Amino acid sequence: MLILRCPAQLQLLEETLRKSLPTTLPVTATPRIPLSPLPCPAGDNDLIVQVLGTVMTVARGNPASHEVLVDSWPHFSIVLTRLRPEDHRDPRDYYSNQLSVFYRDKGALQALLEGTEAVTQERAFQILGMQDGLDEAVQEVASARGLKVEMIRYRALMSPEPPQPRRQMPPGLRLAPVSPSHVPLLNATWAQGGNARSRAFLLGLVRTLPSACLLGPRGRPVSWSLLDGQGCLRHGYTVPTWRGRGLSGLPLALLGRELHARGFPIYCSVLPQNTASLHALQAVGFVPQPGTFYMILGTPK
């Protein structure tokens, strides 16, 4: 695999990946999605925003310390983005070792996984993607190498324009970036958090990437959203006593405007059973995408 470091190479790759984005997004939100099983997997126009978002983040200062690899250049069949190996200091930390992959055929994916670039026996990882066959291929190789594998399935949503909040700013609240002092609250309320590794991961996001929250009358966050190194809106949460008021759209709108101004796709992922969040996101302009957004976690046994 070749590491792309030249700005011109990253720009060309960005332009190529951007052509694979969905081109039929409506300008307004679709009706509420059915809450039945997920649709069938996406086809040739798979959502590859997590790869594109990482490439764009790397090309714009690389605050998340990722790197972009291809099998050949300028003609390639697979793109891998990952945390730089020198920055992955804890071999059991899958939070920070985020990977994403885009491939033109399953043969390229299999060749990558059977090599040593993505899945190794000694290192925990987190692979994100939507393409057909990704889940089976990663699980097969990881299990064969003695890794414990956990598969989490999400719904992916995109917003063609910056989200439009449903209500004005309520009295007594104000928008602000998330502060490092807020990380214990974020870590305690995150379903995958609650430990030292997740706390360090969230702290890294808050310190290096854009974020937004609504501060309550006592200066404590009541609703927030973060951006990760793949350009994904993550960790959105509203504390229970403030739910049902349409507040989540306010920090999302702030981050969405910044992403839109910089040319980034605006996207997020939500657990399919989280119907309240799915409906709230559609109400501010997000459009559900076909297929399943996989988060594949691998840890050494």
N, C-alpha and C positions, 0 to 999 in steps of 0.2 A: 504493500500500500504506500502511496505517495502522500506526504503532508503538503497541503497547499498553504503557502505563506505569503505569496505575492499578492498585493492588492488587486492587480488586474485579473489574476486567476480567480480570486474569490468573487469579484464582480461578475465575471463571465459565468461562473457557477450559479450565482444568485439569479442572474437573468434566465438561465436555463431552467432552474427549478421553478421559478415564478410562472413559467409557461404551463407547468403541470397543476397549478392551482385551479380549483373549480371556477368555471367561467359563467355559471348560470345562477349565481346568488341573486335573489330578489333584493330590491332596495329597502323593503320593509320586512318585518318579521312574518314568518309563516304562522298558520294556526297552530295551536298547541299540539305537540307531537303525541302520538298514541303511546300509552304506557304499557303496551304489550311487549313481547320479545323484540330484541334488536333487529333491524333490517339485515338483509343479506350483506356479505362483505362487499366493500367497494371494488370497482373494476380498475380499468387502466388509468383512470384519473384519480388515483388514490390521494387522499389528503396528505400532503407531505410538508405541512407548515412547520412541524417541529424541526425538520432538517433545514428548511429555508430560514426559520427564525434563528437557529444556531449559527448558520453561515453568516447571516447579517450581523448578529451580535459579535462574532469573531472579527468581522471586517470593520466594525465600528468601535474598536478599542479593546475588545475581548475582555470585558470585566469579569466574566465567569471562568476564565482560564481554560477554555475549550480549544480543541483543534479539529481541523477538517481533513479527512483522508479520502482519496479516491483510488481505484484499482489501476487506472491509467489516465493519461491526460494528453490532449484535450478531450478525447473520446473516452467516456467512462461507462461502466455498467453498474457501478455501485458507489454510493457515498456513505461514509461513516463519520459521525461526529462524536466526540468523547471528551471527557476531562483529560487534560494533559497528564500523562503517567506520573510525572514528577510531582504533581499536585495531589495525587491520590495516596495519601500517607497511611491511611487506615485500611488494611485489606478487607475488613468486614463492613465497610461503610458503603452501602448502595445508594445513600441519599445523594452524595456529591458526585459519585461516578455515574453520571447520566450519559447515556448513549442514545443516538437516534440513527436510523438507517433508511436509505432510499435505494431501491434496486430495480433494474429494468427486467430482470428475470430471476427465477428462483435458483437457477444454477449459480449465479453470482453470489446470492445470499449464502448458499450452502458452502461455497468455496471460502467465503469470509469466515463463517462460523467454524469451519473445520481447521482454519488457520489459528493464529494466536492473537489476532487484532482485537477481537471483541469479547470472547468468552474464554476465560482461563480458569484453571482449577483453584488458583490461589486468591482470586480477587472478586469481591462482591460487585454487582453491577445492577443498573436499572436501565432497561431498554424501552424506549417509547416508539410506537409506530402504528400504522393502520393497514399496511399492505397485506394482501392475501398470502397466507402461509407463514407469516412471521412468527406467530405464536407457536405453531407446531415445530418449526425448525429450531427455534431458540430452546424450547423446552427439551427437545430430543438431544441436542448437543450438550446442553448444560447438565442434564441428568446423567448422561454418559460420562461426564467428567466429574461426577461426584458432588455437584452443586444442588442445594435445595432451591427449588423454583416455586415462586408464587405468582399467579396470574391475576391481575385486576383488570376488569373490563369497564370502560367508560364510554359515554356518549361525547362525541366531539361537536362543538358548535363554533361557528364563525360569524363575525359581524362585518358586513360590507362597508359600514360607516361607523364612526365613533358611536358607542351606545348612547341612547337618549334616555336619561332618567325620567321616571314617571312622576316625580314630584320635586318641588323646590326644597332648598335647604331648610330644615326645621329650625326654629329659634333655639339657641343654646348649643348647637352643634357647629363644627367647622371642619373643613378638609385640611389634612396635613400628611406629610410622608410618615410612614411607619418608622418609629424610633427603635434603636437597639434595646431600649428599656422595655419595649412592648413585647419582645420576643418570648419571654416566659408565658405570657398569656396566649400568644399564637401557638406555642408548642403544646400547651395544655389542652387547647381546643381542637387541635389537628388530629384526625382519626389515626394517622400513621405516625404521630409524634409521641411526645411524652418521654423521650429519652435524650441522652447527651448528644448522640449523633444527629438526631433530628433538630435539636436546639442549635447545634453548630451550623447545620445546613441553612436553617432559617435566618440565623444571624448573618451568614454570608450573603444571602439574597438581599436582606435589608440594607447592608452596608455597601453593596456594589451595584444594585439594580434599582430601577424605579419602583415605587410602591405608593399606595394611597390608603388613607383610613379616615373615618369620621370620628372625631374626638367628642366625647360627651361633656356635660357641664363640669365634671371633675377632671377633665383631661385624660380620661381613660378611653381607649378605642372601643367603639360599639359596632363597627363594621369595617372590613378592610379587604384588600386584594393586593397580591404581590405579583411581580414578573420574575420568571426564572431565566436561566441562560439560554433556553430554547425559544424565548420570546412568547412563552405561554403564560396566560393569566392564571395564577394558581393560588391556592390557600384562601380563597374567598370565604368569608364567614361573617355572620351577624350574630351577636350575642342574643340568647333567647328572649330576654325581656324587651328587645328592640325590634323583633321580627314582625312581619306583617305590615310594615309601614313604607315599603318600597325604597329602603335606604341603600340597598346594595348597588343600585344603579349609579349612585353619586360617585363613589371611588372608581367604579368601572368606567364611567364617562371620562373622568380625569385621566386615567391611564390610557383609555382608548384614544383620546385626542392626541396624546403624546406619541403613541404608536403610529397612528394614522399620519401625523405630520412627518414622521421619519420613514414612512413607506413600509412599515412592518404590517404583516397580516395580523388581524385581531381575532384571537381564538382562545378557547379554553376547553376543559374536559370536565364532565360531571358524572358521578355514578348514576346509572340508569334508574335506580330506585329512588333517587333524590328528586322527587317530582316537584317539590316546592322550588328548588333552585333551577330546575329545567324551565319551569313556567316563568320564573322571575327573569331569567336570562332572555327568553324569547320576548318578554314584554318590553325589554329595552333595546331589542334589535338583533339579537343573536339568532342564527339560523342553524338548526340541527343538520349534521352531515351524515350521509349514509355510511354504513359500516361500523366497525368496532375500533375504538382507540385503546390499544393494549398498553398496559404498564406491566412489564415482566421483570420481576425481582429475582436475582440470583445471589445466594450467599454460600460460602464454603460450609460444609457440614462439620 
